[in-house]
Amino acid sequence: MTYDFDNWRANMVLEALQALDEKWTAIRDAAAAKGDEDTAADYGNDMIRLSILRDGFEVKAIEAFGVNITKLSGEPCAPVTLPNGEQPQIRKYP
């Protein structure tokens, strides 16, 4: 499967992968603190796979859009106009 990303979509994917990593880290750490070794190990293993995905995607995104693509600010890397002429809506999640 292939997909052509523009810079703001690539940035959004990187932000989503970072947010998922942070969420899974919190879950893993909470499970470890409770002594739930199975859950902590499951999330730890998933985090390894997520890291491999994120690192590979980040390399390709930097090759395509430059190092600024990794600046995860919640804002597009450059002004973007959608095909329908509108500006994308940027949602920030806690």
N, C-alpha and C positions, 0 to 999 in steps of 0.2 A: 504494500500500500504506500502511496506517496501523497503528499499534500503540499501545495505551494502556500507558504505563509508570507504575509507582508509584515512589516516591522511591528505594528501594534498587536497583531495576533500572536506573533512570536513572543512579544513581551508579556502578553496576558498568559500564555502557556507557562512561561518561566515563573511568573508570579503565582500561578495556581500550583505548580509543582513545589515551589518554596513554601506556600501556605500548607500544603498537604504534608510536607516534611515536618514542619513545625507542629502540626496537629498530631501526627504519628509519634513524634518525639515525646510530646506531653503524655500521650496515652501509654507509651512504652515505659516512661519514667514513673508514672503513677502505678502501673502494674508492678514494676520492679519494687517500688516502695511498699506495696501491699504483700509482696512475696509471691505474686502470681507469675512464676517463671515462664509458664507456657505462653501466656499472652505477651509478656515482655519479649520472649524469643520470637514469636510470630511477627510482632511489629518490627523487631530488629531486622529480621530477614526481609520483610517487605520494604523496609527503609533502604536496605542494600540495593534491591532491584530498582527502587525509585531513584536512588543516587546515580545508578548506571544510566537510567533513562534521562535524568536531568542533565548529567554531565555531557552525554552525547548530543542532546538537543542544544545545550548551551554552546558547544563547539560549533555546530552547524549554524546557529543563529549569529554567532560572532563573525563567522566567515561571510555570511550573507549581509549583515547589517552593521558590523563594527562592534567594538567593545561596549559602546553606550547602551546596547540592547540589554546588558546585564544590570543596568541601574534600575532596580525595581522600586519605582516610586509610586506606582498606581496611576501614572499619567502616561500617555503615549510618548514614544521616543521622539516623534516629530508630528507636526500637524497632519491629521489624516482626514480624508473625506471618503465616506462610504460610496459604493456605486450608485446609491439613490440620491447622492448629493448632501446627505446629512452628516453631522459629526457623530462619532461613536460615543455612546454613553459609558462613562467609566464608573463602575461601582466599587466602592471600598467596603471591605468586610472587616469586622473586628477580629 
